[in-house]
Amino acid sequence: MSALPKQMVPAASQIMPALLVAPQRLSDLQAAFAQSVDLTGQSVNELVLDTSVDLVLIELGQPGANELLEHIVKTAPETKVLAIGDALPAQAVRAMLRLQASDLAAAGAAPGDIVKAAARLMEIAPDGPTRRNLCWVVAGAVGGAGATTLAIELACATASRDPENTVCLVDLNLADGMLASYLEGSPKLDLIGLSDAPERLDPTLLGAYAWEHETGVTLISAPRNPDIHDIAGADLILRLLDTVCAVYSHVIVDMPRTRQAWSKPILSGVDEVLVVSEFTVPSLHAAADMTREVDALRPDETVSRLVLNRMSDSKTEFSVSRASKAIEREIGAVIRSDWKSARAAVNLGMPIQSVKPKSKMVKDVMTLLKLIDPALTETGSKRMRR
C-alpha cells in the first residue's frame, strides 16, 4: 500500500489518533494524519491514553487489538474507536456495542478512506463521561409469544421514564417484521441500497432512515422482504446496530427466532437478552433451550433472562415455580395478559401504556425495566416526584 500523497490529505487529517495497526499500514496512516500516537508494543494494562488523542484506530486481528478494546470499554467507554476489518469476531462486536461512539472501516480501505471515516466519527457529539448506551434484545422462543409487543412496551416505558434519553426500536425481523405495522410507522431503512456499500451508513445517513413515534421512540425498520437475508449480509447488519448504538442511549432490538449470520455476534455483545415465552409446556421447553444456547455465547457471568408473557390469572394453570423447576431454568420476569388492551393498542398504533396506563401488563413491564436498568427507573421516579 502506497503512502497517501500529501496533496490528497483532507483537512480532517488534523485529527490526532492513537494507532494499533499492522506495520505495513502504520507508515501510511502516520503520513495521512498530521499527528498520531503509535500504540504498537505498549502494555494494555499500563496504557493510559493521552488526553490529546481524539480517537483510537485499531486494526482487528493485530496482537493486542481485542485486549485494547476491552481496556477502553472498562476504563474509558467515552473514547471514540475506529476499527479496521471485515469479519468482526464476537469479542470485538461485544466491545464496540459498549462504546459511546465507534465505527468500522473495511480491511482494504485506503488511507484517505480511513481519514474520512475518522472525520465522520468525530462529528458524533460527546454526551459526557457518565452516559453509557445500552442495547437489549427481545426474542420470542416460539412464534406468537408476544416478543414484538413486549419490545414496543419496553421501549415506550423507557422513553416515558426518562424523556432526556433517546430510545430506538430496531426491527431485525427483516423478512416479516411487524414493528412498523404495530406502530403505524414508516419502514424507511433501505437495506438493498446499502448492501453494496455498508460503510456508507453513518449517523447522518441513519437519520434519513429513522421514523419517530409520538411517544418519542424512534423506529428503524425496513420494508418486509422474504429474500432480504440473501441481500443484506452480516457486515451491514452489524454496522447498522453499531451505528444505532452510537446515536441512541437505549436500543431495543426485536430479534428473529431463526439464526442468521449476524445473530451470534449480536447475542454475545448486547447488554441484555430477553427470551420471551408463553406459559405453555412446548413454549417453555423451547425457551429453556434458547436461553441455554444464548448463554453459551454470553461473556463472563451475564446470562439471558427468560420472560413469561401473556400470563393468565387462571388458578387452573400450574405455578411459575413449578414451571421453572420443570425446565431447570430460572424465570426472570412475568408479564400478565391484557388481551383487550393489547388489541386496542395495535389498532390505534399506540403502546398499551397510552391506551390503558393502569393495565397490569404496563405495571409488569415497568417491573421488568426496573430489573434490567435500575438507574433509569430511579431517575424517572425522582423526576416524577418533582
Contacts in CASP RR format, 6 or more apart in sequence:
PFRMAT RR
TARGET T0000
AUTHOR 0000-0000-0000
METHOD contacts of the structure
MODEL  1
MSALPKQMVPAASQIMPALLVAPQRLSDLQAAFAQSVDLTGQSVNELVLD
TSVDLVLIELGQPGANELLEHIVKTAPETKVLAIGDALPAQAVRAMLRLQ
ASDLAAAGAAPGDIVKAAARLMEIAPDGPTRRNLCWVVAGAVGGAGATTL
AIELACATASRDPENTVCLVDLNLADGMLASYLEGSPKLDLIGLSDAPER
LDPTLLGAYAWEHETGVTLISAPRNPDIHDIAGADLILRLLDTVCAVYSH
VIVDMPRTRQAWSKPILSGVDEVLVVSEFTVPSLHAAADMTREVDALRPD
ETVSRLVLNRMSDSKTEFSVSRASKAIEREIGAVIRSDWKSARAAVNLGM
PIQSVKPKSKMVKDVMTLLKLIDPALTETGSKRMRR
1 24 0 8 1.000
1 25 0 8 1.000
1 28 0 8 1.000
1 110 0 8 1.000
1 111 0 8 1.000
2 28 0 8 1.000
3 27 0 8 1.000
3 28 0 8 1.000
3 31 0 8 1.000
3 32 0 8 1.000
3 111 0 8 1.000
4 28 0 8 1.000
4 31 0 8 1.000
4 32 0 8 1.000
4 110 0 8 1.000
4 111 0 8 1.000
4 112 0 8 1.000
4 115 0 8 1.000
6 31 0 8 1.000
8 112 0 8 1.000
9 31 0 8 1.000
9 32 0 8 1.000
9 112 0 8 1.000
9 115 0 8 1.000
10 112 0 8 1.000
10 115 0 8 1.000
10 116 0 8 1.000
10 119 0 8 1.000
12 115 0 8 1.000
12 116 0 8 1.000
12 118 0 8 1.000
12 119 0 8 1.000
12 122 0 8 1.000
13 32 0 8 1.000
13 33 0 8 1.000
13 34 0 8 1.000
13 115 0 8 1.000
14 33 0 8 1.000
14 34 0 8 1.000
14 35 0 8 1.000
15 33 0 8 1.000
15 54 0 8 1.000
15 55 0 8 1.000
15 115 0 8 1.000
15 118 0 8 1.000
15 119 0 8 1.000
15 122 0 8 1.000
16 33 0 8 1.000
16 34 0 8 1.000
16 35 0 8 1.000
16 36 0 8 1.000
16 37 0 8 1.000
16 52 0 8 1.000
16 53 0 8 1.000
16 54 0 8 1.000
17 29 0 8 1.000
17 33 0 8 1.000
17 36 0 8 1.000
17 37 0 8 1.000
17 53 0 8 1.000
17 54 0 8 1.000
17 55 0 8 1.000
17 56 0 8 1.000
17 57 0 8 1.000
17 82 0 8 1.000
17 118 0 8 1.000
18 36 0 8 1.000
18 37 0 8 1.000
18 38 0 8 1.000
18 39 0 8 1.000
18 49 0 8 1.000
18 50 0 8 1.000
18 53 0 8 1.000
18 55 0 8 1.000
18 56 0 8 1.000
18 57 0 8 1.000
19 26 0 8 1.000
19 29 0 8 1.000
19 30 0 8 1.000
19 36 0 8 1.000
19 37 0 8 1.000
19 38 0 8 1.000
19 39 0 8 1.000
19 40 0 8 1.000
19 57 0 8 1.000
20 39 0 8 1.000
20 40 0 8 1.000
20 56 0 8 1.000
20 57 0 8 1.000
20 58 0 8 1.000
20 59 0 8 1.000
20 62 0 8 1.000
20 64 0 8 1.000
20 65 0 8 1.000
20 68 0 8 1.000
21 29 0 8 1.000
21 57 0 8 1.000
21 58 0 8 1.000
21 59 0 8 1.000
21 62 0 8 1.000
21 84 0 8 1.000
22 59 0 8 1.000
22 62 0 8 1.000
23 40 0 8 1.000
25 59 0 8 1.000
25 84 0 8 1.000
26 38 0 8 1.000
26 40 0 8 1.000
28 111 0 8 1.000
29 36 0 8 1.000
29 57 0 8 1.000
29 111 0 8 1.000
29 114 0 8 1.000
30 36 0 8 1.000
30 38 0 8 1.000
31 111 0 8 1.000
32 111 0 8 1.000
32 112 0 8 1.000
32 114 0 8 1.000
32 115 0 8 1.000
33 115 0 8 1.000
33 118 0 8 1.000
37 50 0 8 1.000
37 53 0 8 1.000
39 47 0 8 1.000
39 56 0 8 1.000
39 68 0 8 1.000
44 64 0 8 1.000
44 67 0 8 1.000
44 68 0 8 1.000
44 71 0 8 1.000
45 71 0 8 1.000
47 68 0 8 1.000
47 71 0 8 1.000
49 56 0 8 1.000
49 72 0 8 1.000
49 76 0 8 1.000
49 79 0 8 1.000
54 80 0 8 1.000
54 118 0 8 1.000
54 122 0 8 1.000
55 79 0 8 1.000
55 80 0 8 1.000
55 81 0 8 1.000
55 82 0 8 1.000
55 118 0 8 1.000
55 121 0 8 1.000
55 122 0 8 1.000
56 68 0 8 1.000
56 72 0 8 1.000
56 79 0 8 1.000
56 80 0 8 1.000
56 81 0 8 1.000
56 82 0 8 1.000
57 81 0 8 1.000
57 82 0 8 1.000
57 83 0 8 1.000
57 84 0 8 1.000
57 114 0 8 1.000
57 118 0 8 1.000
58 65 0 8 1.000
58 68 0 8 1.000
58 69 0 8 1.000
58 81 0 8 1.000
58 82 0 8 1.000
58 83 0 8 1.000
58 84 0 8 1.000
59 65 0 8 1.000
59 83 0 8 1.000
59 84 0 8 1.000
59 85 0 8 1.000
60 83 0 8 1.000
60 84 0 8 1.000
60 85 0 8 1.000
60 88 0 8 1.000
60 89 0 8 1.000
60 92 0 8 1.000
61 85 0 8 1.000
65 92 0 8 1.000
66 89 0 8 1.000
66 91 0 8 1.000
66 92 0 8 1.000
66 95 0 8 1.000
69 81 0 8 1.000
69 83 0 8 1.000
69 91 0 8 1.000
69 92 0 8 1.000
69 95 0 8 1.000
69 96 0 8 1.000
70 91 0 8 1.000
70 95 0 8 1.000
72 79 0 8 1.000
72 81 0 8 1.000
72 95 0 8 1.000
72 99 0 8 1.000
73 95 0 8 1.000
73 98 0 8 1.000
73 99 0 8 1.000
77 98 0 8 1.000
77 99 0 8 1.000
77 100 0 8 1.000
77 132 0 8 1.000
78 100 0 8 1.000
78 101 0 8 1.000
78 126 0 8 1.000
78 127 0 8 1.000
78 128 0 8 1.000
78 129 0 8 1.000
78 131 0 8 1.000
79 99 0 8 1.000
79 100 0 8 1.000
80 99 0 8 1.000
80 100 0 8 1.000
80 101 0 8 1.000
80 102 0 8 1.000
80 121 0 8 1.000
80 122 0 8 1.000
80 124 0 8 1.000
81 96 0 8 1.000
81 99 0 8 1.000
81 101 0 8 1.000
81 102 0 8 1.000
81 103 0 8 1.000
82 102 0 8 1.000
82 103 0 8 1.000
82 104 0 8 1.000
82 105 0 8 1.000
82 114 0 8 1.000
82 117 0 8 1.000
82 118 0 8 1.000
82 121 0 8 1.000
83 92 0 8 1.000
83 96 0 8 1.000
83 102 0 8 1.000
83 103 0 8 1.000
83 104 0 8 1.000
83 105 0 8 1.000
84 104 0 8 1.000
84 105 0 8 1.000
84 106 0 8 1.000
84 107 0 8 1.000
84 109 0 8 1.000
84 114 0 8 1.000
85 104 0 8 1.000
85 105 0 8 1.000
85 106 0 8 1.000
85 107 0 8 1.000
85 108 0 8 1.000
86 106 0 8 1.000
86 107 0 8 1.000
86 108 0 8 1.000
86 235 0 8 1.000
88 96 0 8 1.000
88 104 0 8 1.000
88 238 0 8 1.000
88 265 0 8 1.000
89 265 0 8 1.000
90 264 0 8 1.000
90 265 0 8 1.000
90 268 0 8 1.000
90 269 0 8 1.000
90 297 0 8 1.000
91 299 0 8 1.000
93 238 0 8 1.000
93 242 0 8 1.000
93 265 0 8 1.000
93 266 0 8 1.000
93 268 0 8 1.000
93 269 0 8 1.000
94 265 0 8 1.000
94 268 0 8 1.000
94 269 0 8 1.000
94 299 0 8 1.000
96 102 0 8 1.000
96 104 0 8 1.000
96 242 0 8 1.000
97 135 0 8 1.000
97 241 0 8 1.000
97 242 0 8 1.000
97 245 0 8 1.000
97 269 0 8 1.000
97 270 0 8 1.000
97 271 0 8 1.000
98 132 0 8 1.000
98 133 0 8 1.000
98 269 0 8 1.000
98 271 0 8 1.000
99 133 0 8 1.000
99 246 0 8 1.000
100 126 0 8 1.000
100 127 0 8 1.000
100 131 0 8 1.000
100 132 0 8 1.000
100 133 0 8 1.000
100 246 0 8 1.000
101 121 0 8 1.000
101 124 0 8 1.000
101 126 0 8 1.000
101 246 0 8 1.000
102 121 0 8 1.000
102 242 0 8 1.000
102 246 0 8 1.000
103 117 0 8 1.000
103 120 0 8 1.000
103 121 0 8 1.000
103 202 0 8 1.000
103 242 0 8 1.000
103 243 0 8 1.000
103 246 0 8 1.000
104 199 0 8 1.000
104 238 0 8 1.000
104 239 0 8 1.000
104 242 0 8 1.000
105 113 0 8 1.000
105 114 0 8 1.000
105 117 0 8 1.000
105 199 0 8 1.000
106 113 0 8 1.000
106 199 0 8 1.000
109 117 0 8 1.000
109 199 0 8 1.000
113 199 0 8 1.000
117 199 0 8 1.000
120 202 0 8 1.000
120 203 0 8 1.000
120 204 0 8 1.000
123 203 0 8 1.000
123 204 0 8 1.000
124 203 0 8 1.000
124 246 0 8 1.000
124 247 0 8 1.000
127 249 0 8 1.000
131 249 0 8 1.000
133 245 0 8 1.000
133 246 0 8 1.000
133 248 0 8 1.000
133 249 0 8 1.000
133 250 0 8 1.000
133 251 0 8 1.000
134 249 0 8 1.000
134 250 0 8 1.000
134 251 0 8 1.000
134 271 0 8 1.000
134 272 0 8 1.000
134 373 0 8 1.000
135 241 0 8 1.000
135 245 0 8 1.000
135 250 0 8 1.000
135 251 0 8 1.000
135 252 0 8 1.000
135 253 0 8 1.000
135 269 0 8 1.000
135 270 0 8 1.000
135 271 0 8 1.000
135 272 0 8 1.000
136 154 0 8 1.000
136 250 0 8 1.000
136 251 0 8 1.000
136 252 0 8 1.000
136 253 0 8 1.000
136 270 0 8 1.000
136 271 0 8 1.000
136 272 0 8 1.000
136 273 0 8 1.000
136 274 0 8 1.000
136 372 0 8 1.000
137 253 0 8 1.000
137 255 0 8 1.000
137 266 0 8 1.000
137 267 0 8 1.000
137 270 0 8 1.000
137 272 0 8 1.000
137 273 0 8 1.000
137 274 0 8 1.000
138 147 0 8 1.000
138 148 0 8 1.000
138 150 0 8 1.000
138 151 0 8 1.000
138 154 0 8 1.000
138 252 0 8 1.000
138 253 0 8 1.000
138 254 0 8 1.000
138 255 0 8 1.000
138 274 0 8 1.000
138 276 0 8 1.000
139 147 0 8 1.000
139 255 0 8 1.000
139 256 0 8 1.000
139 257 0 8 1.000
139 273 0 8 1.000
139 274 0 8 1.000
139 275 0 8 1.000
139 276 0 8 1.000
139 290 0 8 1.000
140 146 0 8 1.000
140 147 0 8 1.000
140 255 0 8 1.000
140 257 0 8 1.000
140 275 0 8 1.000
140 276 0 8 1.000
140 277 0 8 1.000
140 287 0 8 1.000
140 290 0 8 1.000
141 257 0 8 1.000
141 275 0 8 1.000
141 276 0 8 1.000
141 277 0 8 1.000
141 283 0 8 1.000
141 286 0 8 1.000
141 287 0 8 1.000
141 289 0 8 1.000
141 290 0 8 1.000
142 257 0 8 1.000
142 277 0 8 1.000
142 278 0 8 1.000
142 282 0 8 1.000
142 283 0 8 1.000
142 286 0 8 1.000
142 287 0 8 1.000
143 257 0 8 1.000
144 278 0 8 1.000
145 276 0 8 1.000
145 277 0 8 1.000
145 278 0 8 1.000
145 283 0 8 1.000
145 309 0 8 1.000
145 310 0 8 1.000
146 276 0 8 1.000
146 278 0 8 1.000
146 309 0 8 1.000
146 310 0 8 1.000
147 254 0 8 1.000
147 255 0 8 1.000
147 276 0 8 1.000
147 309 0 8 1.000
148 173 0 8 1.000
148 177 0 8 1.000
148 178 0 8 1.000
148 179 0 8 1.000
148 182 0 8 1.000
148 254 0 8 1.000
149 182 0 8 1.000
149 309 0 8 1.000
149 342 0 8 1.000
149 346 0 8 1.000
149 352 0 8 1.000
150 274 0 8 1.000
150 276 0 8 1.000
150 307 0 8 1.000
150 309 0 8 1.000
150 335 0 8 1.000
150 365 0 8 1.000
151 169 0 8 1.000
151 179 0 8 1.000
151 252 0 8 1.000
151 253 0 8 1.000
151 254 0 8 1.000
152 169 0 8 1.000
152 179 0 8 1.000
152 182 0 8 1.000
152 183 0 8 1.000
152 217 0 8 1.000
152 351 0 8 1.000
153 351 0 8 1.000
153 352 0 8 1.000
153 353 0 8 1.000
153 361 0 8 1.000
153 362 0 8 1.000
153 365 0 8 1.000
154 252 0 8 1.000
154 274 0 8 1.000
154 365 0 8 1.000
154 368 0 8 1.000
154 369 0 8 1.000
155 167 0 8 1.000
155 168 0 8 1.000
155 169 0 8 1.000
155 217 0 8 1.000
155 250 0 8 1.000
155 252 0 8 1.000
156 167 0 8 1.000
156 213 0 8 1.000
156 215 0 8 1.000
156 217 0 8 1.000
156 351 0 8 1.000
156 353 0 8 1.000
156 354 0 8 1.000
157 351 0 8 1.000
157 353 0 8 1.000
157 362 0 8 1.000
157 365 0 8 1.000
157 366 0 8 1.000
157 369 0 8 1.000
158 165 0 8 1.000
158 167 0 8 1.000
158 250 0 8 1.000
158 252 0 8 1.000
158 369 0 8 1.000
158 373 0 8 1.000
158 376 0 8 1.000
159 165 0 8 1.000
159 167 0 8 1.000
159 215 0 8 1.000
159 216 0 8 1.000
159 217 0 8 1.000
159 250 0 8 1.000
160 215 0 8 1.000
160 353 0 8 1.000
161 366 0 8 1.000
161 369 0 8 1.000
161 376 0 8 1.000
161 377 0 8 1.000
161 379 0 8 1.000
161 380 0 8 1.000
162 376 0 8 1.000
162 379 0 8 1.000
162 380 0 8 1.000
162 383 0 8 1.000
163 216 0 8 1.000
165 249 0 8 1.000
165 250 0 8 1.000
165 376 0 8 1.000
166 218 0 8 1.000
166 247 0 8 1.000
166 248 0 8 1.000
166 249 0 8 1.000
166 250 0 8 1.000
167 216 0 8 1.000
167 217 0 8 1.000
167 218 0 8 1.000
167 248 0 8 1.000
167 249 0 8 1.000
167 250 0 8 1.000
167 251 0 8 1.000
167 252 0 8 1.000
168 210 0 8 1.000
168 217 0 8 1.000
168 218 0 8 1.000
168 219 0 8 1.000
168 220 0 8 1.000
168 244 0 8 1.000
168 247 0 8 1.000
168 248 0 8 1.000
168 250 0 8 1.000
168 251 0 8 1.000
168 252 0 8 1.000
169 179 0 8 1.000
169 217 0 8 1.000
169 218 0 8 1.000
169 219 0 8 1.000
169 220 0 8 1.000
169 221 0 8 1.000
169 252 0 8 1.000
169 254 0 8 1.000
170 220 0 8 1.000
170 221 0 8 1.000
170 240 0 8 1.000
170 241 0 8 1.000
170 244 0 8 1.000
170 251 0 8 1.000
170 252 0 8 1.000
170 253 0 8 1.000
170 254 0 8 1.000
171 177 0 8 1.000
171 178 0 8 1.000
171 179 0 8 1.000
171 180 0 8 1.000
171 187 0 8 1.000
171 219 0 8 1.000
171 220 0 8 1.000
171 221 0 8 1.000
171 222 0 8 1.000
171 254 0 8 1.000
172 237 0 8 1.000
172 253 0 8 1.000
172 254 0 8 1.000
172 255 0 8 1.000
172 256 0 8 1.000
172 266 0 8 1.000
173 179 0 8 1.000
173 254 0 8 1.000
173 255 0 8 1.000
173 256 0 8 1.000
174 191 0 8 1.000
174 222 0 8 1.000
174 224 0 8 1.000
174 225 0 8 1.000
174 228 0 8 1.000
174 229 0 8 1.000
174 232 0 8 1.000
174 256 0 8 1.000
175 224 0 8 1.000
175 225 0 8 1.000
175 226 0 8 1.000
175 227 0 8 1.000
175 228 0 8 1.000
175 229 0 8 1.000
175 256 0 8 1.000
176 224 0 8 1.000
176 226 0 8 1.000
177 221 0 8 1.000
177 224 0 8 1.000
177 254 0 8 1.000
179 219 0 8 1.000
179 221 0 8 1.000
179 254 0 8 1.000
180 186 0 8 1.000
180 187 0 8 1.000
180 211 0 8 1.000
180 219 0 8 1.000
180 221 0 8 1.000
182 346 0 8 1.000
182 349 0 8 1.000
183 213 0 8 1.000
183 219 0 8 1.000
183 349 0 8 1.000
183 350 0 8 1.000
184 349 0 8 1.000
185 211 0 8 1.000
185 213 0 8 1.000
185 219 0 8 1.000
186 211 0 8 1.000
186 219 0 8 1.000
187 211 0 8 1.000
187 221 0 8 1.000
187 222 0 8 1.000
187 223 0 8 1.000
187 224 0 8 1.000
188 208 0 8 1.000
188 209 0 8 1.000
188 210 0 8 1.000
188 211 0 8 1.000
188 221 0 8 1.000
188 222 0 8 1.000
189 209 0 8 1.000
189 220 0 8 1.000
189 221 0 8 1.000
189 222 0 8 1.000
189 240 0 8 1.000
190 209 0 8 1.000
190 222 0 8 1.000
191 222 0 8 1.000
191 225 0 8 1.000
191 228 0 8 1.000
191 231 0 8 1.000
191 232 0 8 1.000
191 236 0 8 1.000
192 225 0 8 1.000
192 228 0 8 1.000
192 231 0 8 1.000
192 232 0 8 1.000
194 200 0 8 1.000
194 201 0 8 1.000
194 232 0 8 1.000
194 236 0 8 1.000
195 231 0 8 1.000
195 232 0 8 1.000
195 233 0 8 1.000
195 236 0 8 1.000
198 233 0 8 1.000
198 235 0 8 1.000
198 236 0 8 1.000
198 239 0 8 1.000
199 239 0 8 1.000
201 236 0 8 1.000
201 239 0 8 1.000
201 240 0 8 1.000
201 243 0 8 1.000
202 243 0 8 1.000
203 243 0 8 1.000
203 246 0 8 1.000
203 247 0 8 1.000
206 220 0 8 1.000
206 243 0 8 1.000
206 244 0 8 1.000
206 247 0 8 1.000
209 220 0 8 1.000
210 218 0 8 1.000
210 219 0 8 1.000
210 220 0 8 1.000
211 218 0 8 1.000
211 219 0 8 1.000
211 220 0 8 1.000
211 221 0 8 1.000
212 218 0 8 1.000
212 219 0 8 1.000
213 219 0 8 1.000
215 350 0 8 1.000
215 351 0 8 1.000
215 354 0 8 1.000
218 248 0 8 1.000
220 240 0 8 1.000
220 244 0 8 1.000
222 228 0 8 1.000
225 231 0 8 1.000
229 260 0 8 1.000
233 261 0 8 1.000
233 262 0 8 1.000
234 260 0 8 1.000
234 261 0 8 1.000
234 262 0 8 1.000
234 265 0 8 1.000
237 260 0 8 1.000
237 262 0 8 1.000
237 266 0 8 1.000
238 262 0 8 1.000
238 265 0 8 1.000
238 266 0 8 1.000
241 251 0 8 1.000
241 253 0 8 1.000
241 266 0 8 1.000
244 251 0 8 1.000
245 251 0 8 1.000
250 373 0 8 1.000
250 376 0 8 1.000
253 266 0 8 1.000
253 270 0 8 1.000
255 263 0 8 1.000
255 266 0 8 1.000
255 267 0 8 1.000
256 263 0 8 1.000
257 290 0 8 1.000
264 297 0 8 1.000
267 273 0 8 1.000
267 294 0 8 1.000
267 297 0 8 1.000
267 298 0 8 1.000
268 297 0 8 1.000
268 298 0 8 1.000
268 299 0 8 1.000
269 299 0 8 1.000
271 372 0 8 1.000
272 305 0 8 1.000
272 372 0 8 1.000
273 294 0 8 1.000
273 298 0 8 1.000
273 304 0 8 1.000
273 305 0 8 1.000
274 304 0 8 1.000
274 305 0 8 1.000
274 307 0 8 1.000
274 333 0 8 1.000
274 368 0 8 1.000
274 372 0 8 1.000
275 287 0 8 1.000
275 290 0 8 1.000
275 291 0 8 1.000
275 294 0 8 1.000
275 304 0 8 1.000
275 305 0 8 1.000
275 306 0 8 1.000
275 307 0 8 1.000
276 287 0 8 1.000
276 307 0 8 1.000
276 309 0 8 1.000
277 283 0 8 1.000
277 284 0 8 1.000
277 286 0 8 1.000
277 287 0 8 1.000
277 306 0 8 1.000
277 307 0 8 1.000
277 308 0 8 1.000
277 309 0 8 1.000
278 308 0 8 1.000
278 309 0 8 1.000
278 310 0 8 1.000
279 308 0 8 1.000
279 310 0 8 1.000
279 311 0 8 1.000
279 312 0 8 1.000
279 317 0 8 1.000
279 323 0 8 1.000
281 326 0 8 1.000
284 323 0 8 1.000
284 326 0 8 1.000
284 327 0 8 1.000
285 327 0 8 1.000
287 306 0 8 1.000
287 327 0 8 1.000
287 329 0 8 1.000
288 306 0 8 1.000
288 327 0 8 1.000
288 328 0 8 1.000
288 329 0 8 1.000
290 304 0 8 1.000
291 303 0 8 1.000
291 304 0 8 1.000
291 306 0 8 1.000
291 329 0 8 1.000
292 329 0 8 1.000
294 303 0 8 1.000
294 304 0 8 1.000
295 303 0 8 1.000
295 304 0 8 1.000
298 304 0 8 1.000
305 332 0 8 1.000
305 333 0 8 1.000
305 371 0 8 1.000
305 372 0 8 1.000
306 329 0 8 1.000
306 330 0 8 1.000
306 331 0 8 1.000
306 332 0 8 1.000
307 331 0 8 1.000
307 332 0 8 1.000
307 333 0 8 1.000
307 334 0 8 1.000
307 335 0 8 1.000
307 368 0 8 1.000
308 320 0 8 1.000
308 323 0 8 1.000
308 331 0 8 1.000
308 333 0 8 1.000
308 334 0 8 1.000
308 335 0 8 1.000
309 335 0 8 1.000
309 337 0 8 1.000
310 335 0 8 1.000
310 336 0 8 1.000
310 337 0 8 1.000
310 339 0 8 1.000
311 320 0 8 1.000
311 334 0 8 1.000
311 335 0 8 1.000
311 336 0 8 1.000
311 337 0 8 1.000
312 336 0 8 1.000
312 337 0 8 1.000
313 336 0 8 1.000
313 337 0 8 1.000
320 331 0 8 1.000
320 334 0 8 1.000
323 331 0 8 1.000
324 330 0 8 1.000
324 331 0 8 1.000
332 371 0 8 1.000
333 364 0 8 1.000
333 367 0 8 1.000
333 368 0 8 1.000
333 371 0 8 1.000
334 364 0 8 1.000
335 361 0 8 1.000
335 364 0 8 1.000
335 365 0 8 1.000
335 368 0 8 1.000
336 360 0 8 1.000
336 361 0 8 1.000
336 364 0 8 1.000
337 361 0 8 1.000
338 352 0 8 1.000
338 356 0 8 1.000
338 359 0 8 1.000
338 360 0 8 1.000
338 361 0 8 1.000
341 352 0 8 1.000
341 355 0 8 1.000
341 356 0 8 1.000
341 359 0 8 1.000
341 361 0 8 1.000
342 352 0 8 1.000
342 361 0 8 1.000
344 355 0 8 1.000
344 356 0 8 1.000
345 351 0 8 1.000
345 352 0 8 1.000
345 354 0 8 1.000
345 355 0 8 1.000
345 356 0 8 1.000
348 354 0 8 1.000
348 355 0 8 1.000
352 359 0 8 1.000
352 361 0 8 1.000
352 362 0 8 1.000
353 359 0 8 1.000
353 362 0 8 1.000
353 365 0 8 1.000
356 362 0 8 1.000
366 377 0 8 1.000
369 376 0 8 1.000
369 377 0 8 1.000
370 377 0 8 1.000
END
